[in-house]
């Protein structure tokens, strides 16, 4: 995807008037984190960031982190639903990423191809197409060798099809607990 931000960033599209997001890293301080908002504002050096756009709209934003290998967690601020996160691009730019929190966001676009360390996937309650949901299982199964421990995958109930049944069974065998929700 040709998303802004480059190799040190994850790009995300929001539609809410006032989204709250969070990023976590393995160690260190948040001094090397830059949140770039769709209206030109930049927030520096903070694990959590929010932007009041004044009204709902489609905003393409991104967060840069140095080094990108330090990032372990990305998504809506913990326990914050309804932030209007519609798309997330290039999470594989963060090779240590193990937790994506995108629960009840309005998510329609997300590729987790190449995300080799994901063990917590909170994607339930999103209006994704069946093909997108199936691709999550296929990509995760291809990316993660397993076995994994304490691994949970929450996904929209009733969304995946038979096309991802073998990948879901393989993920369960690798140690993922699958939660249709």
C-alpha positions as CSV (number, residue, x, y, z in Angstrom):
1,X,0.0,0.0,0.0
2,X,1.3,3.5,-0.8
3,X,0.6,4.9,2.6
4,X,2.3,7.9,4.1
5,X,4.9,7.5,6.8
6,X,7.3,5.1,5.3
7,X,9.1,2.1,6.9
8,X,9.1,3.5,10.4
9,X,5.3,4.1,10.5
10,X,1.9,2.6,10.6
11,X,-0.8,4.5,8.7
12,X,-4.3,4.6,10.0
13,X,-7.5,6.1,8.6
14,X,-10.1,7.4,11.0
15,X,-13.6,8.7,10.5
16,X,-14.5,9.8,14.1
17,X,-14.4,13.4,15.2
18,X,-12.1,12.7,18.2
19,X,-10.0,9.5,17.9
20,X,-7.8,8.2,20.8
21,X,-5.0,5.9,19.9
22,X,-2.2,4.2,21.7
23,X,1.2,2.6,21.0
24,X,3.5,0.7,23.3
25,X,7.1,-0.2,23.0
26,X,9.4,-2.9,24.6
27,X,11.4,-0.4,26.6
28,X,12.5,3.2,26.8
29,X,10.6,6.4,26.7
30,X,8.1,7.7,24.2
31,X,10.5,10.4,23.0
32,X,10.9,8.8,19.6
33,X,7.2,8.6,18.8
34,X,5.6,11.1,16.4
35,X,1.8,11.1,15.7
36,X,1.0,12.7,12.4
37,X,-2.6,13.7,12.1
38,X,-4.5,14.2,8.9
39,X,-5.0,17.9,9.5
40,X,-1.2,18.5,9.8
41,X,-0.9,18.5,13.6
42,X,2.0,16.5,15.1
43,X,2.1,15.1,18.6
44,X,5.5,14.2,19.9
45,X,6.7,11.9,22.7
46,X,3.5,10.3,23.9
47,X,2.3,6.7,24.2
48,X,-1.3,7.8,23.7
49,X,-2.6,10.5,21.5
50,X,-5.9,11.9,20.5
51,X,-7.0,14.5,18.0
52,X,-10.2,16.6,18.0
53,X,-11.0,17.2,14.4
54,X,-14.1,19.0,15.3
55,X,-16.4,16.8,13.2
56,X,-16.4,13.4,11.7
57,X,-14.5,13.0,8.5
58,X,-12.1,10.8,6.7
59,X,-8.6,11.5,8.0
60,X,-5.4,9.7,7.0
61,X,-2.9,9.7,9.9
62,X,0.3,7.9,10.8
63,X,2.5,7.2,13.8
64,X,6.3,7.0,13.4
65,X,8.5,5.2,15.9
66,X,12.3,4.9,16.1
67,X,13.3,2.2,16.2
68,X,10.2,0.5,14.6
69,X,11.4,-2.9,16.1
70,X,10.5,-1.6,19.6
71,X,6.8,-1.4,19.0
72,X,4.7,-4.2,20.6
73,X,1.2,-2.8,20.8
74,X,-0.9,-0.6,18.5
75,X,-4.6,0.4,18.3
76,X,-7.3,2.4,19.9
77,X,-6.5,3.5,23.4
78,X,-7.0,0.5,25.7
79,X,-10.7,-0.2,26.3
80,X,-11.7,2.6,23.9
81,X,-14.2,1.4,21.3
82,X,-15.8,3.5,18.6
83,X,-12.8,5.6,17.7
84,X,-13.7,5.3,14.0
85,X,-10.5,3.4,12.9
86,X,-11.5,2.4,9.4
87,X,-8.2,1.2,8.0
88,X,-4.7,0.3,9.2
89,X,-1.8,-0.1,6.8
90,X,1.6,-1.7,7.2
91,X,1.6,-3.0,10.7
92,X,4.3,-5.4,9.5
93,X,6.7,-2.3,9.6
94,X,6.8,-3.1,13.4
95,X,8.4,-6.6,13.5
96,X,7.9,-7.1,17.3
97,X,4.2,-6.1,17.2
98,X,2.3,-8.7,19.2
99,X,-1.0,-6.8,20.1
100,X,-3.4,-5.1,17.8
101,X,-6.4,-3.6,19.6
102,X,-9.0,-2.7,17.0
103,X,-12.2,-3.8,18.8
104,X,-15.5,-2.2,17.7
105,X,-13.8,0.4,15.5
106,X,-15.5,0.3,12.1
107,X,-12.5,-1.5,10.6
108,X,-12.8,-2.3,6.9
109,X,-9.2,-2.6,5.7
110,X,-6.3,-4.3,7.4
111,X,-3.6,-6.6,6.2
112,X,-1.6,-8.6,8.8
113,X,0.6,-10.3,6.2
114,X,4.1,-10.6,7.5
115,X,3.2,-9.9,11.1
116,X,5.2,-12.8,12.6
117,X,4.7,-12.0,16.3
118,X,1.0,-11.2,16.6
119,X,-0.5,-13.1,19.6
120,X,-3.3,-10.7,20.6
121,X,-5.7,-9.8,17.8
122,X,-8.8,-7.9,18.9
123,X,-10.8,-7.3,15.7
124,X,-14.3,-8.3,16.9
125,X,-17.3,-6.2,16.1
126,X,-16.0,-4.7,12.9
127,X,-17.9,-4.6,9.6
128,X,-15.2,-6.3,7.5
129,X,-16.0,-8.3,4.4
130,X,-15.8,-12.0,4.5
131,X,-12.8,-12.0,2.2
132,X,-10.9,-9.6,4.5
133,X,-11.6,-11.7,7.5
134,X,-10.6,-14.9,5.8
135,X,-7.4,-13.3,4.7
136,X,-6.5,-12.4,8.3
137,X,-6.5,-16.1,9.2
138,X,-4.6,-17.1,6.1
139,X,-2.0,-14.4,6.6
140,X,-1.5,-15.1,10.3
141,X,-1.2,-18.8,9.7
142,X,1.4,-18.2,7.0
143,X,3.4,-15.6,9.2
144,X,3.5,-17.3,12.6
145,X,5.4,-20.6,12.8
146,X,4.1,-21.4,16.3
147,X,3.7,-22.8,18.8
148,X,2.4,-19.7,20.7
149,X,1.2,-19.2,24.3
150,X,-1.4,-16.8,25.6
151,X,-2.6,-16.1,22.1
152,X,-6.1,-14.9,21.4
153,X,-7.8,-13.9,18.2
154,X,-11.1,-12.1,18.6
155,X,-12.9,-11.7,15.2
156,X,-16.4,-10.8,14.0
157,X,-18.7,-13.8,14.5
158,X,-20.2,-15.2,11.4
159,X,-17.8,-13.4,9.1
160,X,-15.2,-16.0,8.1
161,X,-16.1,-18.6,5.5
162,X,-14.9,-22.1,4.6
163,X,-12.1,-20.5,2.7
164,X,-10.2,-20.0,6.0
165,X,-11.3,-23.1,7.8
166,X,-8.0,-24.9,7.4
167,X,-6.0,-21.8,8.5
168,X,-8.2,-21.5,11.6
169,X,-7.7,-25.1,12.5
170,X,-3.9,-24.7,12.0
171,X,-3.9,-21.5,14.2
172,X,-5.7,-23.4,16.9
173,X,-3.2,-26.2,16.7
174,X,-0.4,-23.6,17.0
175,X,-1.9,-22.4,20.3
176,X,-4.3,-19.6,19.4
177,X,-7.7,-19.5,21.1
178,X,-10.2,-18.2,18.5
179,X,-13.0,-16.1,19.8
180,X,-15.9,-15.4,17.4
181,X,-17.5,-12.3,18.9
